[in-house]
Amino acid sequence: MRPPIIVIFVCPQCGAGYQTTQRPQTQGASGRFKCEFCQTDVYAWSSPYTYLDWQTVETFT
């Protein structure tokens, strides 16, 4: 099994930063994550990966 990959996303509306863990799935996965501050979709997926453990991170914009 591959080690997890840490991915950083930034909300396109308010600029809030998020860190998540990308993990492969044998049957694929789908979902979406909304910004906890402005409720904008930060990322939506339908792929062989899933994204877990979303956490806010500091961004410099």
Protein Blocks (a to p, Z undefined) as FASTA:
>chain_A
ZZddddddddfklopacdddddddfkbpadddddfklopafbdcddfbdcehiacddddZ
Z
